[in-house]
Amino acid sequence: MNGKHKRILLWSGAIWLLVLAILGTWMVNENMNKPNRAIAPYAGHGGTFKNTLASIDTPDPSIAYKDGFYYMTFTHNGTDVMIMKSRTLDFKDAEKKVVWYPPVDTAYSSGLWAPEIQHIRGKWYVYFAADDGENENHRMYALEADTEDPMGSYTFKGQITDESNRWAIDGLVLEHEEKLYFVWSGWEGDVNIAQNTYIAPMSDPLTISGPRVLLSAPELEWERAGGPPYINEGQSLLKKDGRVFLVYSGAGSWTPHYSLGMLALKPGGDPLNPADWTKSEQPLMAMDDEAGVYGPGHNSFAASPDGSEDWIVYHATSGIMDGWNNRKARAQRVAWGEDGLPMFGKPLSLDTAIPVPSGSGVFLAEHATPVEGGLRFEGMPLGVGAAKEAPLLLHYRNDSGQEASARIESEGGQPADVALPPLDEGETGYAYAVIGFPEGSRSVTIGGLDGGATVTAIEIPRYEAEYAQGTGGMLAEENPFSSGSGVMRSSGEEGEAISFASVIVPESAEYTIRLAVSNPSGEEMKLTVRAGGKKTTVAVPSTERSAFPVLEIKMPLREGVNSITLEPTAAAISVDYMDIVR
């Protein structure tokens, strides 16, 4: 081959390399500009929350989810049984009710500990420990709901005991392969040396029908911290793919070493055979100095509203010397390893923004109350204080071929009419609106439906700033004039930002971002908003202190998960919330 041919080949190769490079760059840019397709079907507008789940002490939390609501009970001063009801895992503004007070001068009048709420074979039950004022007399008892409403009245059904009738606390029912078992923490004899994990068969949710079986004693080093007595207690149940996991608390509950351990029932195993359970050598969750979390324990589990995720709810304190004080419920998502075992990870700090459980905030029509010409949704988290309006997102179907409409209102507030364009059969459409509501309102009515449309669910696509992730000195603080529990306030440091990292929209489109911002500086300030590689800067006029007028900007968002970041330019700026509408 002569030199001329070599040069031609070299030039040809270089040209092809250049073409490939340009094509590759174009493909990368093209893919970057394509909508971020949701991996799974749309399951709600997302958002984040922060621990703790309640402002009051909520030690020994037990949680259940049914028909669109979370229910939580806990040790309420050891005097009664209180249940809280919430549309979401955030119980700070939940409905609260004491559903049962013990009579005086009985064996169960005092020391009401760790009530456990369960829905078993079509009925609600609450299992709790109580005594007559002397700890050695603690035994397990049960309440049965009189109706299908777990916030209604209960009937005391007596003691739940095996033939030994020993000291017992923290009992609950395991339902496995159509059989029932009672699991609890108890003493071997009549002396407080150690608390063991026991199990016994049941003939029904109120009756133990066989002898107790010892599953676990606190023999590991971490379980014995703070003792004697040595502790296995706070048993809870988690199921996945036919397997059963019994998670318990070890070490002294009065110490920061209180941690979570686990017994795993082998596939096809017999719950009454101790050899069929495998005990983890190390705790699955323990205190974390860096995160400022101490004594994580006495947990419960609940599924996400759409059933696709498992969540652990546990109590912990924020001080290494807190002991039994300041124990509040917290939550985080359970991960699953390739070996089929659950992983809880380290407990999260109080300033960590946690993506909400999948399906949160989607309030299904099947859980609403039918009213003339429409539906009423009760217990809605509309917010309080300065906000007198809220965004609404309707999920609807309309295969009539005609445009339909609906009216959305909260009684006493400013209603909104929305158009519901026709859709293909089986297709779900999404319509946004903003409605007014009076302070204290907790209900939304969808009425005026015409043209053959049906509403399948509603959402309130509001993102509270205090639950977003602050960086560079941004501080979350309480504010009685805010829409939720507080605001995110700038401290004036360089590089400050508020990141809303779990903003989910059902379709790629241009959306209106509504920002409630306070600026009592006396002069106009700036706020930069970034989303999907684009940014815009909005002027923030001067406001009265603790006044949060709404600013509106339009930005394109991609289907699925988006991240929206706000960057204030002055220490005076506070952000209350962000709404997404179209």
VOGU-3710 file (C-alpha; in Angstrom, 3 decimals, decimal comma):
1> mngkhkrill> 0,000/0,000/0,000  1,505/3,341/-1,023  1,648/6,500/1,122  -1,255/8,129/-0,697  -3,605/5,240/0,085  -2,459/5,241/3,704  -3,239/8,951/4,037  -6,707/8,423/2,509  -7,454/5,599/4,965  -6,232/7,669/7,905
11> wsgaiwllvl> -8,348/10,631/6,839  -11,386/8,361/6,328  -10,931/6,854/9,787  -10,619/10,278/11,358  -13,768/11,493/9,599  -15,704/8,448/10,773  -14,466/8,952/14,351  -15,581/12,591/14,172  -18,997/11,568/12,821  -19,403/8,975/15,571
21> ailgtwmvne> -18,390/11,511/18,231  -20,902/14,071/16,915  -23,597/11,391/16,695  -22,832/10,209/20,227  -22,997/13,749/21,569  -26,304/14,334/19,757  -27,745/11,097/21,168  -26,689/12,008/24,712  -28,208/15,471/24,403  -31,326/14,044/22,764
31> nmnkpnraia> -31,780/11,549/25,600  -31,194/14,274/28,166  -33,987/16,305/26,606  -36,457/13,422/26,432  -39,061/13,136/29,189  -37,936/11,170/32,230  -40,403/8,315/31,813  -41,767/6,966/35,060  -40,502/3,445/35,741  -43,790/2,586/37,435
41> pyaghggtfk> -47,309/3,913/36,880  -48,052/7,252/38,505  -48,614/6,646/42,232  -48,975/10,134/43,662  -47,274/13,511/43,694  -44,543/12,380/46,088  -42,986/14,833/48,497  -40,941/14,265/51,623  -41,395/14,228/55,387  -39,075/14,448/58,357
51> ntlasidtpd> -38,990/12,588/61,631  -40,484/12,665/64,170  -44,022/11,540/63,230  -45,726/13,343/66,118  -44,975/16,300/68,372  -46,054/14,453/71,541  -44,169/11,527/73,039  -45,235/8,307/71,283  -43,222/5,458/72,844  -43,852/1,868/71,738
61> psiaykdgfy> -45,684/2,802/68,507  -47,980/0,277/66,842  -49,288/1,141/63,405  -51,835/-0,221/60,927  -53,045/0,941/57,501  -56,539/0,282/56,189  -59,021/1,926/53,817  -56,959/5,051/53,193  -55,907/5,813/56,777  -52,991/5,067/59,068
71> ymtfthngtd> -53,831/4,280/62,693  -51,259/4,483/65,471  -51,437/3,658/69,151  -48,659/3,896/71,747  -47,968/3,990/75,466  -50,025/7,026/76,493  -48,743/7,849/79,966  -49,599/4,282/80,999  -53,137/5,349/81,854  -55,383/4,567/78,854
81> vmimksrtld> -55,484/3,521/75,204  -55,232/6,355/72,683  -55,460/5,914/68,912  -54,454/8,467/66,279  -55,801/8,554/62,718  -54,043/10,141/59,739  -54,210/10,144/55,949  -50,386/9,982/55,916  -47,500/8,796/58,089  -47,232/12,355/59,395
91> fkdaekkvvw> -49,350/12,286/62,565  -48,557/15,823/63,753  -52,038/17,054/62,871  -53,805/13,698/63,286  -57,165/13,042/64,894  -56,595/11,710/68,435  -59,010/9,797/70,638  -58,794/7,831/73,878  -60,841/4,753/72,991  -60,677/3,006/76,390
101> yppvdtayss> -60,113/3,906/80,035  -59,518/1,097/82,553  -61,820/0,854/85,569  -60,240/1,547/88,955  -59,049/-1,073/91,455  -58,638/-3,993/89,063  -55,711/-6,180/88,017  -55,445/-4,061/84,849  -56,031/-0,510/86,127  -52,412/0,661/85,996
111> glwapeiqhi> -49,268/0,504/83,899  -50,961/0,237/80,481  -48,010/-0,414/78,225  -47,444/-0,837/74,495  -50,957/-1,316/73,097  -50,883/-3,151/69,779  -53,577/-2,425/67,173  -54,358/-5,241/64,728  -57,051/-6,079/62,188  -57,583/-9,841/62,390
121> rgkwyvyfaa> -60,179/-11,848/60,501  -62,428/-8,875/59,914  -62,226/-7,266/63,374  -60,091/-4,663/65,107  -58,284/-5,647/68,315  -56,019/-3,844/70,753  -53,699/-5,991/72,887  -52,060/-4,296/75,871  -50,160/-5,029/79,073  -51,406/-3,739/82,434
131> ddgenenhrm> -51,101/-4,368/86,168  -52,595/-3,384/89,534  -49,814/-0,950/90,374  -47,146/-3,617/90,919  -44,886/-4,397/87,926  -44,593/-8,104/88,800  -48,328/-8,394/88,125  -48,165/-7,252/84,498  -50,255/-9,471/82,220  -51,663/-9,252/78,675
141> yaleadtedp> -55,250/-8,159/77,961  -57,371/-7,508/74,891  -59,992/-5,070/73,596  -62,298/-5,877/70,687  -63,812/-3,106/68,561  -67,601/-2,915/68,636  -67,769/-1,669/65,043  -65,632/-1,547/61,900  -64,297/1,842/63,022  -61,006/1,534/64,959
151> mgsytfkgqi> -61,696/4,990/66,428  -65,031/3,820/67,857  -65,918/2,010/71,066  -64,237/-1,166/72,355  -65,250/-3,972/74,688  -62,786/-5,341/77,237  -62,386/-9,086/76,509  -60,202/-10,126/79,414  -56,759/-11,609/79,866  -54,775/-13,358/77,144
161> tdesnrwaid> -52,723/-16,021/78,911  -51,203/-19,464/78,660  -51,339/-22,040/81,444  -48,214/-20,658/83,151  -49,817/-17,229/83,712  -46,402/-15,575/84,147  -45,421/-11,908/83,789  -46,166/-10,816/80,203  -45,988/-7,639/78,082  -45,800/-6,567/74,415
171> glvleheekl> -48,127/-9,251/73,050  -49,513/-9,459/69,509  -51,023/-12,020/67,137  -49,171/-13,735/64,290  -51,439/-15,010/61,526  -49,566/-17,513/59,344  -50,908/-20,120/56,928  -54,444/-19,705/58,324  -53,298/-20,378/61,896  -53,018/-17,918/64,798
181> yfvwsgwegd> -50,198/-17,580/67,325  -49,611/-15,224/70,242  -46,116/-13,737/70,596  -45,000/-11,835/73,716  -42,212/-10,909/76,111  -42,240/-12,710/79,435  -40,339/-13,961/82,467  -39,367/-17,598/82,853  -40,433/-17,534/86,505  -41,569/-14,928/89,006
191> vniaqntyia> -38,294/-12,964/89,282  -37,226/-10,152/86,934  -33,957/-11,630/85,672  -34,584/-11,614/81,923  -37,378/-11,014/79,426  -37,675/-13,747/76,814  -39,591/-14,080/73,552  -42,411/-16,636/73,771  -44,960/-17,982/71,296  -48,088/-20,096/71,768
201> pmsdpltisg> -50,877/-21,370/69,492  -54,302/-19,682/69,509  -57,753/-21,073/68,729  -59,076/-17,558/68,038  -57,818/-13,965/68,444  -58,662/-14,027/72,176  -57,657/-17,530/73,293  -54,274/-19,230/73,719  -54,779/-22,954/73,136  -51,442/-24,535/74,023
211> prvllsapel> -48,275/-24,194/76,111  -45,828/-21,373/75,545  -42,613/-22,057/73,621  -39,352/-20,174/74,223  -38,060/-18,703/70,956  -35,319/-16,362/72,173  -33,537/-15,388/75,386  -31,283/-12,311/75,711  -27,967/-14,145/75,475  -26,097/-12,000/72,942
221> eweraggppy> -23,781/-9,282/74,258  -25,723/-6,423/72,644  -29,036/-7,720/74,082  -27,628/-7,597/77,613  -26,447/-3,960/77,557  -27,761/-2,005/80,524  -28,827/-5,138/82,403  -29,741/-6,903/84,492  -32,540/-7,428/83,755  -31,644/-8,561/80,247
231> inegqsllkk> -34,131/-7,775/77,537  -36,022/-9,268/74,602  -39,251/-7,253/74,167  -41,301/-5,110/71,780  -41,863/-7,953/69,337  -43,246/-7,027/65,891  -44,036/-8,961/62,733  -42,940/-8,465/59,123  -43,916/-10,674/56,182  -42,495/-10,884/52,668
241> dgrvflvysg> -42,967/-13,459/49,906  -44,416/-16,016/52,304  -41,661/-15,587/54,890  -42,131/-14,405/58,483  -39,721/-12,189/60,414  -40,061/-11,435/64,110  -38,276/-8,193/64,986  -37,698/-7,476/68,665  -35,945/-4,947/70,896  -32,913/-5,862/72,965
251> agswtphysl> -30,852/-4,102/75,678  -32,290/-1,832/78,351  -35,064/0,436/77,071  -33,820/3,016/79,592  -30,426/3,178/77,802  -29,237/4,572/74,439  -28,185/0,990/73,561  -31,771/-0,155/72,983  -31,641/-1,779/69,509  -33,546/-3,985/67,075
261> gmlalkpggd> -32,820/-7,675/66,561  -34,541/-10,287/64,418  -35,695/-13,903/64,294  -36,339/-15,281/60,790  -38,641/-18,265/60,261  -37,214/-20,563/57,614  -39,374/-21,128/54,503  -42,011/-23,705/55,334  -41,005/-23,664/58,989  -43,206/-24,307/62,019
271> plnpadwtks> -43,578/-21,146/64,157  -43,786/-23,340/67,292  -40,433/-25,023/66,583  -37,518/-22,901/67,903  -35,137/-24,745/65,559  -36,987/-23,270/62,580  -36,103/-19,711/63,631  -32,706/-18,116/62,890  -31,509/-15,321/65,167  -29,395/-12,458/63,804
281> eqplmamdde> -26,132/-12,107/65,694  -26,000/-8,315/65,366  -28,760/-5,695/65,687  -30,456/-4,522/62,495  -30,726/-0,969/63,845  -28,814/0,677/66,684  -28,041/4,141/68,021  -26,152/6,533/65,770  -24,213/9,383/67,394  -23,622/11,135/64,075
291> agvygpghns> -27,357/11,226/63,327  -28,237/12,096/66,914  -30,524/9,059/67,335  -30,487/7,019/70,535  -32,344/3,914/71,691  -34,122/3,048/68,415  -36,535/0,258/69,236  -40,001/-1,109/69,946  -41,064/-0,934/66,342  -44,008/-1,760/64,120
301> faaspdgsed> -44,432/-2,236/60,363  -46,880/-0,915/57,786  -47,164/-1,068/54,016  -47,161/2,012/51,811  -50,669/3,069/50,683  -50,201/1,368/47,309  -48,783/-1,781/48,912  -45,476/-1,655/47,031  -43,210/-0,780/49,995  -42,654/-1,831/53,603
311> wivyhatsgi> -42,032/0,783/56,285  -40,668/0,472/59,797  -42,008/2,756/62,527  -39,961/2,839/65,747  -39,355/5,113/68,697  -36,060/6,804/69,577  -34,738/9,789/71,482  -32,520/12,711/70,514  -30,349/12,727/73,640  -27,940/10,098/74,890
321> mdgwnnrkar> -29,176/10,665/78,454  -32,912/10,849/77,662  -33,728/7,376/78,989  -37,509/6,924/78,878  -38,072/10,624/78,132  -38,575/12,159/74,685  -39,341/8,847/72,963  -41,106/9,705/69,707  -42,193/7,654/66,695  -40,025/7,795/63,575
331> aqrvawgedg> -40,180/6,011/60,225  -38,065/4,914/57,294  -38,370/2,549/54,366  -37,363/-1,119/54,657  -34,960/-2,349/51,975  -34,723/-6,001/50,936  -31,498/-7,863/50,236  -30,935/-10,460/47,536  -31,052/-13,079/50,299  -34,668/-12,106/51,012
341> lpmfgkplsl> -33,870/-10,539/54,376  -34,962/-7,045/55,455  -32,460/-4,219/55,901  -33,353/-1,197/58,030  -30,135/0,780/57,717  -28,994/3,433/60,130  -31,654/5,559/61,849  -32,115/8,844/60,010  -31,453/12,248/61,560  -34,283/14,671/62,256
351> dtaipvpsgs> -33,178/16,996/59,434  -33,171/14,285/56,747  -35,884/14,728/54,098  -37,392/11,278/53,494  -39,451/10,507/50,342  -42,988/9,667/51,441  -44,331/6,104/51,091  -45,425/5,272/47,555  -49,051/6,171/46,964  -49,166/8,666/49,824
361> gvflaehatp> -51,523/11,551/49,273  -53,675/9,673/46,751  -57,135/9,661/48,325  -59,226/7,048/46,549  -62,904/7,550/45,702  -63,649/4,130/47,197  -62,647/5,540/50,600  -64,812/8,672/50,228  -68,398/9,202/51,381  -71,033/9,295/48,620
371> vegglrfegm> -73,158/12,450/48,692  -75,851/13,715/46,369  -74,234/14,235/42,995  -70,710/13,490/44,110  -68,211/12,455/46,799  -66,976/13,891/50,092  -63,404/13,234/51,220  -62,947/13,578/54,988  -59,813/14,062/57,069  -58,009/15,969/54,349
381> plgvgaakea> -54,642/17,594/55,204  -55,572/21,033/53,899  -53,211/22,932/56,174  -53,776/25,691/58,699  -52,726/29,247/59,471  -51,812/31,623/56,653  -52,842/29,330/53,812  -56,491/29,748/52,924  -56,309/27,879/49,641  -54,982/24,552/48,450
391> plllhyrnds> -54,134/22,866/45,143  -56,272/19,900/44,103  -55,483/17,209/41,538  -58,363/15,070/40,272  -57,865/11,604/38,812  -60,793/10,971/36,492  -62,139/8,831/33,691  -64,324/10,032/30,837  -64,927/7,744/27,872  -68,196/9,448/26,925
401> gqeasaries> -66,646/11,265/23,990  -67,913/14,550/25,483  -66,155/17,139/27,616  -67,363/16,985/31,207  -66,789/19,134/34,283  -66,789/19,002/38,073  -67,009/21,452/40,944  -64,532/21,146/43,847  -65,148/22,876/47,143  -64,531/22,861/50,846
411> eggqpadval> -67,659/23,987/52,680  -67,443/27,723/53,324  -64,514/28,200/50,942  -64,107/29,402/47,372  -65,012/26,572/44,943  -63,365/25,807/41,622  -64,822/24,400/38,419  -62,611/22,126/36,346  -62,940/20,745/32,834  -62,605/16,992/32,332
421> ppldegetgy> -61,766/16,418/28,645  -62,753/13,108/27,025  -60,363/10,149/27,244  -59,973/6,717/25,714  -61,674/3,840/27,490  -59,721/2,799/30,598  -57,445/5,870/30,450  -56,942/8,038/33,530  -56,821/11,806/33,142  -55,555/14,478/35,527
431> ayavigfpeg> -57,128/17,877/36,183  -55,719/20,567/38,484  -57,468/23,332/40,414  -56,949/25,662/43,364  -59,729/25,938/45,952  -60,280/28,164/48,960  -61,152/26,765/52,375  -61,979/28,142/55,811  -59,551/27,579/58,668  -60,151/24,246/60,340
441> srsvtiggld> -61,736/22,668/57,273  -60,958/18,969/56,823  -63,265/17,952/53,984  -63,430/18,337/50,202  -66,528/17,680/48,106  -66,489/16,813/44,410  -69,861/17,583/42,845  -71,519/18,787/39,668  -70,222/15,862/37,651  -71,804/15,771/34,233
451> ggatvtaiei> -71,133/14,256/30,833  -70,430/10,728/32,106  -67,139/11,439/33,906  -66,157/9,739/37,169  -63,579/10,820/39,740  -61,351/7,960/40,953  -59,083/9,853/43,381  -57,916/13,285/44,498  -54,616/14,696/45,739  -53,304/17,862/47,366
461> pryeaeyaqg> -49,992/18,441/45,528  -48,483/20,681/48,192  -44,860/20,392/49,323  -44,146/21,855/52,747  -40,790/23,640/52,805  -39,950/22,523/56,353  -39,956/18,927/55,073  -37,626/19,699/52,160  -33,850/19,314/52,422  -32,101/22,494/53,474
471> tggmlaeenp> -28,416/23,022/52,689  -25,831/25,699/53,343  -27,454/27,078/56,476  -31,160/26,899/55,563  -33,067/26,257/58,779  -36,418/24,584/59,323  -38,296/26,332/62,106  -41,769/26,295/63,589  -44,150/29,065/62,592  -47,765/29,278/63,808
481> fssgsgvmrs> -48,758/31,248/60,687  -47,532/28,615/58,229  -49,627/26,109/56,291  -48,044/23,136/58,018  -45,821/22,943/61,072  -43,265/25,529/59,995  -41,132/27,134/57,306  -37,640/26,982/55,859  -35,739/30,180/56,666  -32,615/31,597/55,075
491> sgeegeaisf> -29,794/32,559/57,416  -27,924/34,602/54,819  -25,025/32,199/54,293  -23,548/31,704/50,835  -24,749/28,650/48,926  -28,055/28,237/50,736  -30,738/26,178/49,017  -33,990/24,312/49,593  -34,254/21,066/47,638  -37,635/19,467/46,916
501> asvivpesae> -36,201/16,169/45,686  -39,340/14,062/45,212  -41,729/16,109/43,076  -43,702/13,678/40,906  -46,014/14,664/38,057  -48,144/12,348/35,906  -47,287/13,924/32,539  -44,503/15,912/30,926  -45,788/19,465/30,523  -45,383/23,066/31,601
511> ytirlavsnp> -46,585/23,465/35,195  -47,304/26,430/37,415  -45,134/26,459/40,523  -46,779/28,397/43,359  -44,405/29,547/46,092  -45,548/30,984/49,433  -42,681/33,288/50,429  -42,181/35,862/53,168  -39,738/38,775/52,802  -40,009/41,269/55,694
521> sgeemkltvr> -36,736/42,986/54,722  -38,397/46,180/53,471  -36,988/45,790/49,959  -37,410/43,510/46,972  -35,293/40,321/46,969  -34,607/37,562/44,442  -35,264/33,831/44,475  -33,720/31,475/41,903  -35,686/28,351/40,986  -33,996/25,398/39,260
531> aggkkttvav> -35,675/22,320/37,752  -34,534/19,846/35,095  -31,451/21,814/34,079  -33,417/25,033/33,650  -33,584/28,011/35,964  -35,558/31,168/36,434  -35,297/34,056/38,868  -38,361/35,579/40,469  -38,655/38,878/42,335  -39,873/38,556/45,942
541> pstersafpv> -41,589/41,780/47,031  -41,357/43,045/50,582  -44,033/41,579/52,895  -45,250/41,860/56,441  -43,573/39,560/58,939  -45,111/36,042/58,839  -47,136/36,926/55,748  -46,683/34,436/52,903  -48,162/35,744/49,640  -48,034/33,340/46,702
551> leikmplreg> -45,679/33,888/43,747  -46,280/31,994/40,504  -43,809/30,893/37,855  -44,117/28,455/34,954  -41,550/25,732/34,324  -41,479/22,471/32,343  -41,451/19,293/34,440  -40,855/15,764/33,228  -43,135/12,815/33,853  -42,014/10,991/36,957
561> vnsitlepta> -39,656/12,309/39,614  -38,355/15,886/39,442  -36,083/17,856/41,726  -36,843/21,545/42,286  -34,326/23,741/44,097  -34,900/27,212/45,522  -31,952/29,524/46,127  -32,754/32,650/48,170  -30,493/35,674/47,949  -31,166/37,177/51,375
571> aaisvdymdi> -31,457/36,148/55,023  -34,901/37,723/55,245  -36,576/35,157/53,002  -38,694/32,331/54,462  -40,516/29,740/52,354  -43,747/28,197/53,618  -44,706/25,773/50,842  -44,614/24,975/47,141  -47,675/23,929/45,116  -47,716/22,307/41,683
581> vr> -50,686/22,955/39,357  -51,364/23,302/35,617
//
